[in-house]
Amino acid sequence: MKYPLDGIRVIDFSQTIAGPFCSMVLAELGAEVIKVENPAIGDETRMWAPFLEDESGYFFSINRSKKSIALNLKDPRGKESALLLAKESDVLLENFTPGVMERLGLNYQAIKEINPKIIYCSVSAFGQGGPYKDKKGYDPVMQAMGGIMSVTGPIEGPPVKVGIPITDFFTALYAVIGITIALSERKESGKGAYLDFSMYESTISLLSFIGAFYLYEGKVPKAFGSGNPVRVPSANYKTKDNKYIHLVPNDRQWKEFCNTLGLNEMGANKDYDSNAKRVSHREEINKRIEGKIVQKNIEEWVKIFNEKGFPFGPVQTMEDIFQDPQVIARKILEEIDHPRHGIIKTVKLPFGFCDFKSGIKGPAPLLGENSREVLSEILHYNEKKIDQLIKDHVTKEP
């Protein structure tokens, strides 16, 4: 069984999160990904916590399944090697501030001249055009500017960011979609393509129906805590043992849900018999549900709600998640043999193909781990030339 992207080579100049997560997905769909890094420090996330002894778990989590070549792109010989790699690749991925690749002589037009079939993908904070194009930005900036913070956090509280770099990850996934579409189109047309992905635009696209409140009704949405502005009940409720459970019963289940809690009168009340009506009575309904949920421990409620088939979920910590029987049954955690640390666990990507395979090919590479291999096997440099490049700090080995 083969990978869907078997035979595709990606030269990856990206760093930090959005670009590397994109190329990791491509790698675990079968592409050969060659990560190009600065010989001095490499990708800055190599220095970010958490650590697996002396290696960054942060870097590992978004750079598995790749090869690493160290190249000083400001040295003419490093630039020449990068151009030759681009010539031998199907996809080029970069996430520098607009203009950087042009100054390095590695912009789309330069690469297109030597490889007309290249799929060249740029990922940046604000895109390649517009008044903000030269502005730098990380995920928290995107969450702030893109509206996510304004609708996240406690009711009447200050803006709060989502706990994971969601804008990086969604931009990365949009880029994966774009790249795979461009590769598919290239099979028909024989032509390459230039792709421009903006974290800011990706963030705004996620607003969906929340943005529609303003676009269609002129309302500015605010934070709803753990609640949902268009559904009641849909919130976190505190249990007797100081844990939380999220409940989302639908109209069909409403009466039985109320009866299960001992709120038969509320279940029979015609003022609450549809979600649209309940939204208008949010506070009083939540208060009565809270008063019941706090009377039992979370394990008791899990058993009761499972038997009833209500949509619900306990609010789980990392410890809970990685011991969850569903996570174990679906083998979401994967053990891999790390050459330096033995057997380690990591979270696999959620692909489930019938006729293709996907998955982790290996751990994240050390800085320059594959420099000699790539220069020798792809660019056909002889050992003497590679040794000189290492001596001159144009490239490096671990």
Backbone torsions as a table, in degrees:
resi	resn	phi	psi	omega
1	MET	NA	132.0	-175.9
2	LYS	-103.9	166.0	174.4
3	TYR	-80.7	150.1	179.5
4	PRO	-65.5	-25.1	-179.4
5	LEU	-110.3	25.8	174.2
6	ASP	-54.5	137.2	176.7
7	GLY	87.6	-5.0	179.4
8	ILE	-94.7	130.6	177.6
9	ARG	-111.7	131.7	179.5
10	VAL	-116.9	127.1	170.1
11	ILE	-100.5	120.4	-167.2
12	ASP	-115.3	109.3	177.9
13	PHE	-95.1	5.4	-171.1
14	SER	-81.3	159.5	-179.6
15	GLN	-136.8	176.0	-179.2
16	THR	60.0	-111.1	-167.7
17	ILE	-119.7	-60.1	-169.8
18	ALA	-57.1	-52.7	-180.0
19	GLY	-63.8	-50.7	179.5
20	PRO	-60.0	-36.8	178.0
21	PHE	-66.3	-39.9	176.6
22	CYS	-58.0	-49.4	-176.3
23	SER	-70.5	-28.6	175.6
24	MET	-66.1	-40.8	176.6
25	VAL	-61.0	-44.8	178.7
26	LEU	-61.2	-40.7	179.9
27	ALA	-63.5	-41.1	-176.7
28	GLU	-83.4	-0.9	166.9
29	LEU	-98.2	3.0	171.9
30	GLY	118.3	-12.9	-178.2
31	ALA	-68.9	148.5	169.5
32	GLU	-84.2	113.9	-177.8
33	VAL	-107.9	122.3	177.7
34	ILE	-108.9	108.8	-177.2
35	LYS	-86.1	121.9	179.8
36	VAL	-95.4	124.3	-176.6
37	GLU	-131.1	155.0	174.8
38	ASN	-65.0	127.7	-177.7
39	PRO	-61.1	-25.9	-175.0
40	ALA	-73.4	-49.6	-173.4
41	ILE	-129.4	-16.3	-177.0
42	GLY	69.8	-163.5	176.0
43	ASP	-62.9	133.1	-175.8
44	GLU	-61.0	-23.2	-179.5
45	THR	-71.7	-8.9	173.2
46	ARG	-62.6	-16.6	-177.9
47	MET	-106.4	9.9	-175.9
48	TRP	-101.0	141.9	175.6
49	ALA	-70.7	159.1	3.1
50	PRO	-79.0	165.5	-177.4
51	PHE	-117.9	143.2	170.5
52	LEU	-105.1	92.8	-168.7
53	GLU	56.5	-112.4	-176.6
54	ASP	-99.8	7.4	-178.6
55	GLU	-112.0	144.7	-177.6
56	SER	-75.2	121.1	172.8
57	GLY	-69.2	-27.1	176.5
58	TYR	-62.4	-51.5	179.4
59	PHE	-61.2	-44.0	-178.3
60	PHE	-58.2	-40.1	-172.2
61	SER	-67.7	-19.3	-178.9
62	ILE	-124.6	11.0	-179.4
63	ASN	-134.4	21.6	175.2
64	ARG	-63.3	162.2	166.5
65	SER	67.1	15.8	-178.1
66	LYS	-115.0	168.8	168.7
67	LYS	-106.3	153.0	178.1
68	SER	-122.5	128.8	170.8
69	ILE	-122.1	133.2	177.0
70	ALA	-93.8	126.0	178.5
71	LEU	-140.5	129.8	171.8
72	ASN	-84.5	102.1	-173.4
73	LEU	-73.7	-11.4	177.9
74	LYS	-87.1	-11.7	173.6
75	ASP	-88.4	133.6	-178.8
76	PRO	-53.7	-33.3	179.9
77	ARG	-73.4	-33.5	175.3
78	GLY	-67.9	-41.8	177.8
79	LYS	-64.1	-41.9	179.2
80	GLU	-60.3	-42.2	179.4
81	SER	-64.4	-39.8	178.9
82	ALA	-64.4	-41.4	178.4
83	LEU	-63.6	-41.5	179.5
84	LEU	-65.6	-37.8	176.5
85	LEU	-65.0	-40.9	178.3
86	ALA	-62.8	-36.2	178.8
87	LYS	-63.8	-30.5	-177.5
88	GLU	-97.3	11.8	-175.3
89	SER	-115.5	161.6	176.2
90	ASP	-95.0	-31.8	-175.0
91	VAL	-134.3	137.1	170.1
92	LEU	-117.9	128.9	179.9
93	LEU	-120.7	132.2	177.5
94	GLU	-146.1	150.1	177.4
95	ASN	-136.7	36.7	173.6
96	PHE	-74.0	165.0	170.6
97	THR	-60.6	138.9	-179.9
98	PRO	-49.4	134.0	179.4
99	GLY	105.6	-24.6	-177.2
100	VAL	-66.4	-47.0	-179.3
101	MET	-64.5	-32.3	176.8
102	GLU	-66.1	-43.5	179.2
103	ARG	-64.1	-30.2	177.9
104	LEU	-81.0	-8.0	-177.4
105	GLY	77.0	24.0	-177.7
106	LEU	-122.2	23.8	179.7
107	ASN	-72.9	172.7	-173.7
108	TYR	-58.2	-45.6	-177.5
109	GLN	-61.3	-39.9	179.5
110	ALA	-66.3	-41.2	-179.3
111	ILE	-72.3	-38.6	-179.1
112	LYS	-61.1	-32.4	-179.9
113	GLU	-64.2	-34.5	-178.6
114	ILE	-98.1	-15.6	-179.6
115	ASN	-147.9	82.8	-176.5
116	PRO	-60.9	-17.7	-177.5
117	LYS	-95.1	7.1	-176.7
118	ILE	-66.8	138.9	168.2
119	ILE	-97.2	107.8	-173.4
120	TYR	-104.9	116.1	-175.0
121	CYS	-117.0	119.9	176.7
122	SER	-105.6	129.1	174.8
123	VAL	-118.8	125.1	-178.9
124	SER	-144.5	174.2	-177.0
125	ALA	-64.2	-48.5	-172.6
126	PHE	-124.1	5.3	178.6
127	GLY	94.1	174.3	-174.1
128	GLN	-85.7	-0.8	178.9
129	GLY	-141.6	174.4	179.1
130	GLY	94.4	165.1	-175.3
131	PRO	-65.6	-18.0	-178.5
132	TYR	-99.0	5.6	-168.9
133	LYS	-59.7	-29.2	-179.3
134	ASP	-91.6	0.6	-178.3
135	LYS	-81.7	135.1	178.1
136	LYS	-85.6	155.0	-179.7
137	GLY	-163.4	138.6	173.8
138	TYR	-110.9	175.2	-176.8
139	ASP	-49.9	-48.5	-179.7
140	PRO	-60.0	-34.3	177.2
141	VAL	-65.1	-42.0	179.4
142	MET	-65.7	-41.7	178.8
143	GLN	-62.9	-36.3	179.2
144	ALA	-69.6	-52.4	-175.0
145	MET	-74.6	-29.7	-174.5
146	GLY	-87.5	3.8	173.1
147	GLY	96.3	-12.2	-175.6
148	ILE	-64.5	-43.1	-179.8
149	MET	-62.6	-32.8	-175.9
150	SER	-68.3	-19.0	-179.8
151	VAL	-116.8	16.9	-179.5
152	THR	-122.0	136.6	178.9
153	GLY	119.9	-178.6	-178.5
154	PRO	-68.7	152.6	176.6
155	ILE	-59.2	132.2	-178.3
156	GLU	63.4	13.6	178.9
157	GLY	-97.5	179.8	178.9
158	PRO	-72.4	160.0	176.7
159	PRO	-60.5	141.9	-178.2
160	VAL	-132.1	141.3	177.1
161	LYS	-86.6	154.6	172.8
162	VAL	-65.8	146.7	-171.3
163	GLY	-72.3	-9.7	175.9
164	ILE	-121.7	158.1	179.9
165	PRO	-74.1	69.2	-170.7
166	ILE	-61.9	-33.3	-178.1
167	THR	-71.0	-34.1	175.0
168	ASP	-63.2	-47.3	-174.4
169	PHE	-67.3	-41.5	179.6
170	PHE	-69.3	-38.2	176.2
171	THR	-61.6	-41.5	178.4
172	ALA	-59.8	-44.0	-178.7
173	LEU	-68.9	-37.2	173.3
174	TYR	-59.9	-41.1	-179.8
175	ALA	-65.4	-39.8	176.2
176	VAL	-59.0	-45.2	178.8
177	ILE	-60.0	-46.6	-178.8
178	GLY	-61.9	-43.4	-179.1
179	ILE	-64.7	-44.7	-178.9
180	THR	-67.1	-35.4	175.7
181	ILE	-65.0	-43.6	-179.5
182	ALA	-64.4	-37.9	177.1
183	LEU	-65.5	-39.5	178.1
184	SER	-65.3	-43.2	179.2
185	GLU	-64.3	-36.7	-179.2
186	ARG	-62.0	-30.5	177.0
187	LYS	-60.5	-33.4	-179.0
188	GLU	-85.4	-44.8	-172.5
189	SER	-94.0	-23.8	-175.1
190	GLY	76.4	6.7	-175.3
191	LYS	-106.6	148.0	173.2
192	GLY	-79.8	-170.9	-178.0
193	ALA	-159.4	155.9	173.1
194	TYR	-111.8	128.5	-177.6
195	LEU	-118.0	133.8	-176.7
196	ASP	-123.9	108.1	-179.7
197	PHE	-114.4	132.6	-177.5
198	SER	-114.3	129.6	175.9
199	MET	-62.6	-37.2	-179.4
200	TYR	-62.3	-47.3	179.9
201	GLU	-67.4	-37.9	177.0
202	SER	-61.0	-41.7	-179.8
203	THR	-62.7	-47.1	-178.7
204	ILE	-63.6	-34.2	179.0
205	SER	-63.8	-25.3	-178.5
206	LEU	-76.0	-13.1	-177.4
207	LEU	-65.1	-31.8	172.1
208	SER	47.0	-125.6	-175.8
209	PHE	-67.5	-22.2	176.6
210	ILE	-65.1	-43.7	176.0
211	GLY	-65.0	-30.8	-178.7
212	ALA	-66.3	-25.3	175.2
213	PHE	-56.8	-41.0	179.3
214	TYR	-78.6	-44.5	-175.3
215	LEU	-65.3	-36.7	-174.0
216	TYR	-102.6	-27.2	-177.5
217	GLU	-119.8	-4.4	179.3
218	GLY	72.2	15.2	-179.8
219	LYS	-95.7	141.7	176.1
220	VAL	-96.4	107.3	-177.9
221	PRO	-62.8	149.0	177.3
222	LYS	-123.2	173.1	179.9
223	ALA	-66.6	142.3	-179.3
224	PHE	-119.7	18.7	-177.4
225	GLY	61.6	-130.6	177.9
226	SER	-89.2	1.3	-177.0
227	GLY	-84.2	178.9	-179.3
228	ASN	-124.7	127.9	-176.0
229	PRO	-64.5	-17.2	-176.3
230	VAL	-119.7	7.9	179.0
231	ARG	-137.5	138.5	173.6
232	VAL	-143.3	127.7	-3.7
233	PRO	-82.3	148.3	170.3
234	SER	-162.9	91.4	-173.6
235	ALA	-164.8	169.5	172.5
236	ASN	-87.9	133.5	178.3
237	TYR	-122.9	135.1	-176.3
238	LYS	-79.5	135.2	179.8
239	THR	-97.1	174.9	-176.5
240	LYS	-60.7	-33.9	-178.5
241	ASP	-93.4	24.8	174.2
242	ASN	62.9	30.7	170.4
243	LYS	-109.5	177.2	-176.7
244	TYR	-127.1	148.6	177.5
245	ILE	-133.8	139.3	-179.7
246	HIS	-104.4	129.0	-175.7
247	LEU	-119.8	136.4	178.2
248	VAL	-141.8	62.9	176.2
249	PRO	-69.5	146.4	-179.9
250	ASN	-96.9	-179.6	-177.1
251	ASP	-57.6	-41.5	-177.7
252	ARG	-64.1	-32.0	-176.4
253	GLN	-93.7	-7.2	-169.1
254	TRP	-55.6	-49.8	-175.5
255	LYS	-64.9	-44.8	179.8
256	GLU	-65.3	-36.1	177.3
257	PHE	-60.3	-48.2	179.3
258	CYS	-61.8	-43.0	179.4
259	ASN	-62.5	-37.3	178.9
260	THR	-62.4	-35.1	179.0
261	LEU	-83.4	-5.9	-175.1
262	GLY	81.1	24.2	178.7
263	LEU	-111.6	51.8	-174.9
264	ASN	-57.8	-39.8	-178.9
265	GLU	-62.6	-41.5	178.8
266	MET	-65.7	-38.0	178.9
267	GLY	-66.3	-28.6	-179.8
268	ALA	-88.7	-8.2	-176.0
269	ASN	-72.9	119.1	-178.7
270	LYS	-64.8	-19.5	178.4
271	ASP	-72.7	-12.6	-176.8
272	TYR	-118.6	9.2	-168.3
273	ASP	-82.1	1.8	173.3
274	SER	-137.6	154.2	180.0
275	ASN	-58.9	-41.4	-179.8
276	ALA	-57.5	-40.4	178.2
277	LYS	-70.8	-40.2	-176.9
278	ARG	-65.7	-32.6	178.0
279	VAL	-57.8	-33.8	179.8
280	SER	-76.0	-12.0	-178.6
281	HIS	-123.5	33.4	-173.5
282	ARG	-52.6	-52.6	-172.0
283	GLU	-63.8	-46.1	-177.1
284	GLU	-68.1	-36.6	178.7
285	ILE	-67.4	-47.6	-179.9
286	ASN	-60.9	-38.4	-179.3
287	LYS	-62.8	-41.9	-179.1
288	ARG	-70.5	-38.9	177.1
289	ILE	-65.3	-43.6	178.5
290	GLU	-56.2	-42.0	-178.8
291	GLY	-62.9	-27.0	178.8
292	LYS	-88.8	-43.7	-175.9
293	ILE	-62.1	-35.1	-177.2
294	VAL	-70.1	-5.6	-177.8
295	GLN	-86.6	-11.6	-179.8
296	LYS	-130.2	156.3	174.9
297	ASN	-73.0	161.9	-175.7
298	ILE	-62.7	-37.6	-179.9
299	GLU	-62.7	-35.5	177.3
300	GLU	-65.1	-44.8	-179.7
301	TRP	-66.7	-39.2	178.6
302	VAL	-58.4	-44.9	179.2
303	LYS	-63.2	-45.9	-179.0
304	ILE	-63.2	-49.5	-175.6
305	PHE	-71.1	-31.9	174.5
306	ASN	-63.2	-43.2	179.1
307	GLU	-63.6	-34.1	-179.5
308	LYS	-83.5	-20.9	-179.9
309	GLY	79.5	22.8	177.9
310	PHE	-76.6	146.9	172.7
311	PRO	-70.7	120.1	-180.0
312	PHE	-161.0	167.8	174.0
313	GLY	-162.4	134.7	172.5
314	PRO	-67.6	145.5	176.2
315	VAL	-78.7	109.6	-169.9
316	GLN	-101.4	144.0	171.3
317	THR	-85.8	174.3	176.3
318	MET	-58.0	-39.1	178.9
319	GLU	-61.3	-41.8	178.6
320	ASP	-64.7	-45.3	-174.9
321	ILE	-60.4	-47.5	-173.3
322	PHE	-79.2	0.3	170.5
323	GLN	-113.7	3.7	-177.9
324	ASP	-66.4	129.5	-178.7
325	PRO	-59.6	-29.9	177.4
326	GLN	-68.6	-40.7	177.1
327	VAL	-62.6	-40.9	179.7
328	ILE	-68.6	-44.1	-178.0
329	ALA	-64.5	-37.5	-178.7
330	ARG	-86.0	-1.6	178.2
331	LYS	55.3	44.8	179.0
332	ILE	-69.4	-34.5	172.1
333	LEU	-86.0	130.8	-179.2
334	GLU	-119.2	136.7	175.9
335	GLU	-93.6	130.9	176.8
336	ILE	-127.8	153.1	-178.9
337	ASP	-89.8	107.0	-179.4
338	HIS	-89.5	128.7	-175.1
339	PRO	-63.6	-19.8	-178.2
340	ARG	-109.7	-19.4	-173.6
341	HIS	-126.6	6.8	-179.8
342	GLY	74.8	-149.9	-178.0
343	ILE	-76.4	124.1	176.7
344	ILE	-128.7	160.0	-179.2
345	LYS	-106.8	146.2	176.3
346	THR	-151.0	160.5	-178.6
347	VAL	-90.5	121.5	-178.6
348	LYS	-79.6	161.6	175.9
349	LEU	-76.0	148.2	-169.4
350	PRO	-87.6	44.8	178.3
351	PHE	-86.8	139.1	179.4
352	GLY	-135.0	71.8	-178.7
353	PHE	-81.7	148.1	174.5
354	CYS	-87.7	-41.6	-172.5
355	ASP	-109.7	1.3	176.0
356	PHE	-128.8	159.7	171.9
357	LYS	-108.8	160.2	174.6
358	SER	-150.3	167.1	175.6
359	GLY	142.9	177.4	-174.1
360	ILE	-71.9	127.0	179.4
361	LYS	-92.3	-20.9	-178.7
362	GLY	168.5	175.8	-179.3
363	PRO	-71.9	172.0	175.4
364	ALA	-65.4	142.7	-177.0
365	PRO	-78.3	154.4	168.4
366	LEU	-68.6	159.0	178.6
367	LEU	-60.5	119.3	179.1
368	GLY	76.2	14.2	-176.0
369	GLU	-58.0	-31.7	-176.1
370	ASN	-112.9	16.5	-177.4
371	SER	-57.3	-52.0	-177.2
372	ARG	-64.7	-42.3	179.4
373	GLU	-59.2	-48.3	-176.7
374	VAL	-67.0	-46.4	-178.9
375	LEU	-64.6	-34.4	-178.3
376	SER	-80.7	-50.0	-170.7
377	GLU	-83.4	-30.6	-178.0
378	ILE	-97.6	-44.5	-177.3
379	LEU	-96.0	-8.1	175.6
380	HIS	62.0	33.1	172.5
381	TYR	-71.3	143.8	176.0
382	ASN	-82.7	166.1	-175.1
383	GLU	-60.6	-37.5	-179.5
384	LYS	-62.5	-42.4	-179.8
385	LYS	-67.1	-41.1	179.6
386	ILE	-65.3	-43.2	178.6
387	ASP	-59.4	-39.3	179.6
388	GLN	-67.5	-41.0	177.8
389	LEU	-62.5	-37.5	177.4
390	ILE	-67.1	-44.9	179.7
391	LYS	-59.7	-35.7	-177.9
392	ASP	-89.6	5.8	178.5
393	HIS	63.8	25.0	173.3
394	VAL	-79.0	-32.4	173.3
395	THR	-137.9	178.6	177.3
396	LYS	-157.0	161.5	170.5
397	GLU	-115.3	161.6	179.0
398	PRO	-59.9	NA	NA
